[in-house]
């Protein structure tokens, strides 16, 4: 009898989980730490893309990462005339695979974001996962593997900026 009750509870839990499945955008929009990212994704008209089937891996900067950019950068990027530049910055944070932390190989490796002309250098070590961008600066993955129904989110502490191919050794 107890076994049947546990099975029924498991079915209810799985059904509730499936009913509450959320896209990457839904998860970000529901978390105040990503309000600047959500505003940027909206301004770049990428909401429908990132709500799509995927799979996607999104390296999602928190609000503090955007606030650390030089004064006026975010406001300038959000202006309609800078939509292409904003789109490029955002697509630099997206991989078109579902890449959980366990799928990132040890050591330093180049990864190609959706912004195809660019590369990221992702380094996985005992200290965690770090990402070098086109400025040569490093972002740290501070929370890994937030699962969405269309991919995975890795929370980072820096906005990744395209530019020169980072060293990856």
N, C-alpha and C positions, 0 to 999 in steps of 0.2 A: 504494500500500500504506500509506504513512504517513498519507494522507488518510483512509483507512478506519479506521485506528487512532485518529486524532483524533476522528472521528465517533463511534466506539464509546465512547471516553472521555467525550465530551460527553453521550452518552445515559446512561451510568452516573452521571455527576455530576448530571444532571437528575433521574434516578430517585432517587438518594440524597437529593437536596434535597427532593423531593416527599415522600419517606417520612419525612423529619425535620421536616416542617412543624409549627409549634407555634402555639398560641393566645397571645394577649397574656398570659394568666395563666401559661401554661407558661414563657414567656420570663422573666417577672418572678420566678416561683418558682425558676428556675434561676440567678438572679443575686442574690448575697448583699446587694448594694446596695439591694435592694427588699424585704428581709425584713419591715420594719414595714408597708409597703404591702400585702404579701401577707397579713399577720396581720389588717390592717384589712378587706381585701376578704373574707377568710374570716369574720370576726366579723359583717360586714354581710350575709352570705349572698349575695354577688354573684359568687362563683366561677363558677357555672354560666352566669350571664348573660354574663360577660366571656370565657367559653370558647365562647360561642355563635357563630353564623354571622357576626354583625356586619353591616356593617363598623363598626369603632370607631377613634377616635383617642383615645389615653389620654395625658394629661399626667401622667407618673409621677414623683412626688417620691421622691428618694433618702432613705435612713435619716437622713442629716444634716439634711434639711429637716424631718423629723418631730421630731428632737432639738432643733431651734431653736424649736419651739413652747414656750409657757410651761410650766414644770414641772407635771406631772400631767395635762396636756391629753390626751396619747395614752392614758394609762391610763384616764382618765375616759371618753373616747370608746369605748374597747373594752369597757366594762361593758355587759351585756345591756340594762339599762334606757335606755341612750343609743343604741341601735341605729338609730333613725330619724335622729338628728342625724349619726351616723357615715355612714349611707347618703347623706344629703344632701351631706356634705362630699366623699365619694368620687364621687358622680355629677356633682359640679361639675368634676371632672377628666376627664370623658368626653364626647366628641362622637360623635354617631351617624353619622358619615361617615368615610371613609378620607381623611384630610387630610395628605398628605405636606408637608414644608416648602415644596416648590415650588408647592403649591396655596394657600399663604397669600399673600394679596395684599400688595404693598408698602404701607407706611403703617400707620395705626391703624384697626382695624375691630372692630366688635362681633361676637362669636360666641355662639351659644346652646348651652350644654352640655346634656346630657341632663336636668339639673336645670332644667326648663323655665322656672321663675319667675326665673331668674338670667341674667346676662350676664357674659362675659369680654371684656376689650379686649386683642386681640392686635396687637402692633406688630412689623412686620418692617422692618428697615433694614439698612444695610451693617454695623451692629454685631451683627446677629443677630436672634433672635426673643425678645421679652419678652411676658409676660402679666400684665395688671393684674387683680386679683381684687376682691371686695367690700369689702376693707379698704383698697383703694387702693395696696397694696404690689405690688411687681413681682417676678415669678419670671422667671428666665432659662432658656431652653432650652439645656442644656449638651451634650446629644447629641440629634440629630434623626434621625428616619427609621429606627428599629429596626423592621424589617418582620416582621409576624406573618401567619399565614394568615387572620386575621380582622380585620386592620387594621394600625395603625402606633402605635408608642410614641415619644413625645418626652420625654426625661428632663429634669426641671426641678429647680431648687435651692431651691424653697419650696413648702410646702403651700398650695394655693389655698383661700381661705375665702370662703364666700358672705357676702353682706351688702348694702351699698349698691351700686347700679350704678356701676361705675368710670367715671371720665372717659375719653373716648376721642376725642382730638383729634390 
